[in-house]
Structure formats: structure tokens, C-alpha cells
Amino acid sequence: WTKRRTGEGKRVFLMAPIHHHFEKLGWSEPKIVVRFWILAILMGLLSLLTLKLR
């Protein structure tokens, strides 16, 4: 994908799985876990809200 856009191949994520990508960026493990929890809660609430709208 990046090769077509920029002309050279570049990784989108530094490492897989995605939590290792954030560790390579310098984030601490507890910060990553809490951010993923927050994201999961927000996505859960969004799904419940869209379910109620139907």
C-alpha cells in the first residue's frame, strides 16, 4: 500500500501484534493496556447506541 503511494515500501506498523508497535514507540505497557480498555469501552457503547437506534 505505501509503495504505491510514496514510491517506496514502508511498514505501516513497526511490529506485529499492534501492542508491540506502541511499545517500540516508547509507550509503557500499562498505558497501552489502559488505552485499549478505553477504546474497547467506547466501541462497546457505540455499538449499544447504534443497536438502540434501530
Summary of the structure (lengths in Angstrom):
residues: 54
radius of gyration: 16.3
end to end distance: 35.9
largest distance: 45.5
contacts: 99
relative contact order: 0.09
helix: 69%
strand: 0%
